[in-house]
């Protein structure tokens, strides 16, 4: 039996009363698991897209148990936060396949959900997670000083080398966050176009800029 913390990135009906779930974990990468009886009232609330759970599964890729670690108030979320969950789950499902124990995907995702649950600004957490997804999938954009100087005209990014350092630098500057949000939109768009992947909705629907 295998046990891991994972993000539930997609839930589909499977045959009569069962579910087919897609999960991502840093230990096993992307997995598709069958949840027998998953549509029953007893189990259904444990299998919602966007939850972080401790998943137990066997070699036949049957999900044996799921214990929620981080949930979100989906019934209280506005359309922007709901779209953010959809968008992140879509990116993870399309770009991440292999395990990577060095990845911070799970940590950053939990931070994002926590901010949204508190109804606080989450753009920094979103951008950091988006960067981590690209980094883990091998599509990390070049963020050297020259590139950053073109994005941000009046901010000095000298000696900042990590994604966390860059996002921390703009954390309290909403204008800079908006500029970087637009830059990342162009980066993600190019990555998806190159992979022949169509985003099912506009990325602009996930952040309320005003």
C-alpha positions in Angstrom: 0.0 0.0 0.0 1.2 3.5 -0.8 0.3 6.7 1.2 1.0 10.3 0.2 -0.2 13.8 0.5 -1.7 14.9 -2.8 -3.8 17.6 -4.5 -7.0 16.3 -6.1 -6.8 17.9 -9.6 -9.8 16.2 -11.3 -12.9 14.1 -10.4 -14.9 12.1 -12.9 -17.8 9.7 -12.7 -16.7 6.1 -13.4 -19.2 3.4 -14.2 -22.1 3.0 -11.8 -21.3 4.4 -8.4 -17.6 5.0 -8.7 -15.2 7.8 -9.3 -12.0 8.3 -11.3 -9.8 10.8 -9.6 -6.6 12.5 -10.7 -4.1 13.4 -8.0 -0.6 15.0 -7.9 2.0 14.3 -5.2 5.7 15.1 -5.1 6.4 11.4 -4.2 4.4 9.8 -7.0 3.7 12.5 -9.6 0.4 12.3 -11.3 -1.8 9.3 -10.7 -5.2 8.3 -11.8 -7.0 6.3 -9.2 -10.4 4.5 -9.0 -12.6 5.1 -5.9 -15.1 2.3 -5.7 -18.3 3.6 -4.2 -16.9 7.1 -4.4 -20.3 8.6 -5.3 -21.9 7.4 -2.1 -22.9 10.1 0.5 -20.4 8.6 2.9 -17.4 9.1 0.5 -18.5 11.9 -1.8 -17.4 14.8 0.4 -13.8 13.5 0.5 -13.4 13.7 -3.2 -13.7 17.3 -4.4 -11.4 19.0 -6.9 -8.8 21.2 -5.2 -8.7 19.4 -1.9 -5.4 18.4 -0.4 -5.7 14.9 1.2 -3.6 12.0 2.4 -4.3 9.4 -0.2 -3.9 5.6 0.3 -3.8 3.5 -2.9 -2.6 0.1 -3.9 -0.6 -1.3 -6.9 -3.9 -1.7 -8.9 -4.3 2.1 -8.6 -7.4 1.8 -6.4 -7.8 4.6 -3.9 -8.4 2.9 -0.5 -8.8 5.9 1.7 -8.7 9.7 1.7 -8.2 12.0 4.7 -8.6 15.7 4.1 -5.6 17.8 5.1 -6.5 21.2 3.5 -10.0 22.0 2.4 -11.5 25.3 1.0 -14.8 27.0 1.6 -16.0 26.5 -2.0 -19.6 27.5 -1.1 -18.3 30.9 0.2 -15.7 31.5 -2.6 -16.4 34.1 -5.2 -16.0 33.3 -8.9 -12.4 34.5 -8.9 -11.3 32.1 -6.2 -13.2 29.2 -7.7 -11.6 29.9 -11.1 -8.2 30.1 -9.4 -8.7 26.5 -8.0 -9.8 25.4 -11.5 -6.9 27.0 -13.2 -4.2 25.6 -10.8 -5.7 22.1 -11.0 -5.7 22.4 -14.8 -2.1 23.5 -15.0 -1.0 20.7 -12.6 -3.0 18.1 -14.5 -1.5 19.2 -17.9 2.1 20.0 -17.1 3.1 17.8 -14.2 3.7 14.0 -14.6 6.7 12.8 -12.6 7.5 12.8 -8.9 9.9 15.5 -7.7 10.6 15.5 -3.9 12.4 18.9 -4.3 9.2 20.6 -5.5 7.3 23.0 -3.3 4.0 22.6 -5.2 2.1 21.2 -2.3 3.5 23.7 0.2 2.7 26.7 -2.1 -0.7 25.4 -2.9 -1.7 25.0 0.7 -0.5 28.6 1.3 -2.7 29.8 -1.6 -5.8 28.0 -0.3 -5.2 29.3 3.2 -5.1 32.9 2.0 -8.2 32.4 -0.1 -10.0 30.8 2.9 -9.2 34.0 4.9 -10.5 36.2 2.1 -7.1 37.9 2.0 -5.1 39.0 -1.1 -3.6 35.9 -2.7 -1.9 37.2 -5.8 1.6 36.7 -4.4 0.8 33.1 -3.4 -0.7 32.5 -6.7 2.3 33.8 -8.7 4.7 31.8 -6.6 2.8 28.6 -7.1 2.4 29.3 -10.9 6.2 29.8 -11.1 6.8 26.6 -9.1 4.5 24.6 -11.5 6.5 25.9 -14.5 9.8 25.2 -12.7 8.8 21.6 -11.8 7.6 20.9 -15.3 10.8 22.3 -16.9 9.4 25.6 -18.2 10.8 28.0 -15.6 11.1 31.5 -17.3 14.4 33.3 -17.3 14.1 35.9 -14.6 17.6 37.5 -14.7 18.1 41.1 -13.8 17.7 42.4 -17.4 14.4 40.6 -17.8 13.1 41.9 -14.4 14.2 45.4 -15.3 12.0 45.3 -18.4 9.0 44.1 -16.4 9.5 46.5 -13.4 10.9 50.0 -14.3 11.4 51.3 -10.8 12.3 48.3 -8.7 15.8 47.1 -8.0 16.1 43.3 -8.2 19.9 43.1 -7.9 21.2 39.9 -6.2 17.7 38.3 -6.1 18.0 34.9 -7.5 15.1 32.7 -6.3 11.4 32.9 -7.2 10.6 33.4 -3.5 12.9 36.4 -3.3 11.4 38.0 -6.4 7.8 37.5 -5.2 8.7 38.7 -1.7 10.1 41.8 -3.2 6.8 42.8 -4.8 4.5 41.4 -2.1 3.2 44.8 -0.9 3.2 46.5 -4.3 -0.1 45.7 -6.1 1.0 47.6 -9.2 4.1 45.4 -9.5 2.1 42.3 -8.8 -0.2 43.2 -11.6 2.7 43.8 -14.0 4.2 40.4 -13.1 0.7 38.7 -13.4 0.5 40.0 -17.0 4.1 38.9 -17.7 3.3 35.4 -16.4 0.2 35.3 -18.5 2.3 35.7 -21.6 4.8 33.0 -20.4 2.1 30.5 -19.6 0.3 31.2 -22.9 3.5 30.5 -24.9 4.1 27.2 -22.9 0.5 26.0 -23.5 0.6 27.0 -27.2 3.9 25.1 -27.7 2.3 22.0 -26.1 -0.9 22.4 -28.1 -2.9 22.8 -24.9 -6.0 25.0 -24.8 -6.9 26.8 -21.6 -10.6 26.2 -21.1 -11.1 29.8 -19.9 -9.3 33.1 -19.9 -6.5 33.4 -17.2 -7.8 37.0 -16.6 -10.9 35.5 -14.9 -8.9 34.3 -11.9 -7.8 37.7 -10.4 -9.9 40.7 -9.6 -7.5 43.4 -10.4 -9.4 46.3 -9.0 
